[in-house]
Amino acid sequence: MTTSVITGNDAAATAAKLARVQVIAAYPITPQSPVVEVLSDWVASGELPAEFVNVESEHSALTVCIAASTVGARVFTATSANGLAYMTEQVWWAAGARLPIVMCIANRAMAAPWNVLNDQQDSMSVRDAGWVQLYCRDNQEILDTTLQAYRIAERLNVPVMVCYDGFLLSHTVMPVDVPTPEQADLFLPPRTDPLQVVDPADPRNIGPVTLADPRADGAGVLRPGYMELRSLHHGALLDALEVIPEVDAEYAAVTGRAWGGLTWEYLLDDADVAVVAAGSLTTQLTLAVEALRAEGVRAGVLGIRSYRPFPVAAVRERLAGKRLAVVFDKALSYGVEGPIAGDLKAALQPLGGEAPVVFGCICGLGGRDVSPDDLAAATRRAVADLSGPRDRAPDWINLQPQGIPQPQGDPR
Amino acid sequence: MTKLLDLPQANYVLPGNRACAGCGIGIGLRQITAALDGKAVMAVPASCLTVFGGMYPTSSVAVPWVNVAFPSTAAAAAGLAAGLRAMGRADEMTVLAMAGDGGTGDIGIQALSGAAERNDDFIYLCYDNEAYMNTGTQRSGLTPHGARTTTTWAGKRENPKDLPRIMEAHGIPYVASTSAVYPTDVYDKVARARDMHRLRYIHMNTPCPSGWTFEPKDTVRIGELAVECGIVVLYEVVEGAFRLTGRSAALANRNKALTPVAEYVATQGRFRAMTEETTAEVQAWVDGRWAGYVARHAAGR
C-alpha cells in the first residue's frame, strides 16, 4: 500500500488499472475526461495491457463495453451528465443483458442550459435502469468502491455505476492509499466465465426478441418470458443488498478499509435528528452535525452509499424512533421532490408512529455552493418546521431573489 | 470466380426461419455464413434480420449472434473485436456486423463512420432493401427516388445516399457492392473480405416482395433486372483498386446497353405513382452513375 495525493478521477483510473480491465472505451466530457486520458496513457505505455477504443460518442463507448463484456472481457468506461443521457439507451441495454460493466460517473448538472459543475441529476435520472448505483464521499472511497464494484457486478451479473461529485471530488486532490497489485488481485480475481456464450461450436442467439410469456426451447424445456427475466433482474438487485456489505467486508479483510456497505453514518446512534444525503455532501454534513451538537441539537449523519438498490431495511432500522430526517438532494424529480427524499419516505412509511418526519431540501444544483453552515441552517429550519404541517415543500437552500437591479460594475 | 455448383454445401441458415415469403435476405445470408464457414459472431440491430433470426429460446441461424441496439451496430462489432482480442480469441471467428439500410445509412452511420475512421477489424454488411421494411415500409435515406413508402405516399423526391462511396471515402481496405440474388458474387466478396483485416464494407442489394410490392416468386428476377438497368452495380474496391464484377462487369466489358429504368419501374407496385418525368430523372441519374463506374472499371481505380 502506498499513499498518493491524487484527484478523484485519478483514483477511478487507478482502480480500473488495479482491476486489470481488458477493454476501455470512452468519450470526453467535462469533468470525466481526465479518467480516460490517464488510462489512455497507461495503455499506450504498456503499463496497462488493455484494448482502448477511442469511440466517436458516449453511445458507442457503452456499446463497446457491452459487446466486449458479452465475450467475457472486464470492461471500464466513465462519463458525466449529457454523456450519460446520450448513452441512456445502452444504460438500459447493459443492465437488461446482465453484463457486469463498471462505469464511473463524475456527477454533473444536466443541460439545458449548459453547466459543467456538480449536481447529481445525471445519475439519478437513470436510477430505474437496473444498475447498482454507489455514491462516494471522497477520493479514497472512489478508488475502493470502483474495485468493489467489479466484485459486486461479477457476482450478480449486473452493471454498477460508481458516482462521485464532479470537480468537488473529480478535480480535487486528496491523499489516497493505493492497494498493491497483489492486494487488488487477492481481492478481485479474474472474471469467471460470462453468462453469455459466443462460440461457433455452440452457436447461440443472444438477446433476441423475447415474448411476454415463457416459451419452450428446442428440447421442450420452458424458458423464461420477458416478465420472468425482469423479475430475475429485480431479484439480483435485491441480492445486492446482501452482496454489497459482504464485498465491503472482503475488501476490509485485504486492505483494512471498510465503507459501511449500503449506508454510512456519523454520530447517528443517539441522534434524534438525522441528516441524510449521498456523495461528498455527507462529509460536509459531519461538520454541520458537529455545529448543531454544540448548540444542543442531537443531530447525526446517515449517508446513502447504495442508492440502487435502496437500503430500505437499513434506513428503517437506523431511523426508527428518530424525531426528524432532513434529506439533502442534489437532484430533483420535477413536480414532486428530491429523489432520495421520496424514496426515504416510502421506505419509512411502514414504521407508522415510529417513523421520523421527513423534510426534503434541494441544494447544490449546477454547482451552487453549499457550505456546512448552510446545511446546519437548513436543519435548524427543519427542526423549527416540525411545529407546522408534515407535508412541508422542499426547502431550496440559498435560492436567491431575482430581478433586483445590481450596482454598476458588479461582475455578476 | 466461384461457380454456382462449387459453392459449399454447408448450410448455417436453418429451415423454419421467420422471414417473409420471397425475402432476399435468406439467399444472401446463406452465402455470407457459408463463406465464413460459420466461424463468425454476428452483431445484429433491430431490423428484418432480427425477425429472421427467431424468438427466444430458439434460433434459425447456426452462427453466434448478438442482438444490439439500433444505432450501435458498428460500435458493437468494434467491441466484439476488441473483447475477442483481449481474451486471446480473435483468431476463432470473424466479427460480422449485419444491418439494414436504415440501420446503416441513417441511425447507424455515426457509429459506422467512427469504426471506419479507426479502421476496426470486422466486416460490415449492409443488406439494402431500400426502406424500413421491418416497421412497415417507411422511407429511409436509401429509398430510391420515386418509390412510394408509408411516409412518402406520393413517391420519394430524393435520390438515395451512396453508402459504398461514403465508406470508400473513409479509406478502408475493402468496399464492395453486391446483390443477394447473385449467390456467387456474394460468396466471393465475403470470402475475399474474410481473408483481409481492418474494416471491410459490403453493400448487398436485397429485393423485398412485401415492401417493393411484387410476387415472392420474382425476387431473383427483380434483383437481376436492377443490375441489368444499372440501378444496382456489382463492384469491389480492394485497397483502392476498382473493378466491376459479375453481370455488371459483363455489361461493361461487352459494351452492352442498359435495360431502360422504365422496365424495372413497371415491375413493382411501389413505383405505381411514378410519372414519366420522374422516371426520366432516375434514368439520367442511373446513366451518369453508370458512366462513372465504367470509367473507373477501365482505369482500375
Interface residues (C-beta under 8 A of the other chain):
Chain A: Q22 V23 A25 A50 E51 V53 N54 V55 E56 S57 H59 S60 T63 V64 C65 I66 A67 A68 S69 T70 V71 G72 A73 V75 E89 Q90 W93 Q196 V197 V198 D199 P200 P203 R204 N205 I206 G207 P208 V209 T210 L211 R215 A216 D217 G218 R223
Chain B: G38 K39 A40 V41 A43 T50 V51 G53 G54 M55 Y56 P57 T58 S59 V61 A62 V63 P64 W65 V66 N67 V68 A69 P71 S72 A74 A75 A76 A77 A78 G79 L80 A82 G83 L84 R85 A86 M87 R89 E92 M93 Q110 A111 S113 G114 E117 R118 D120
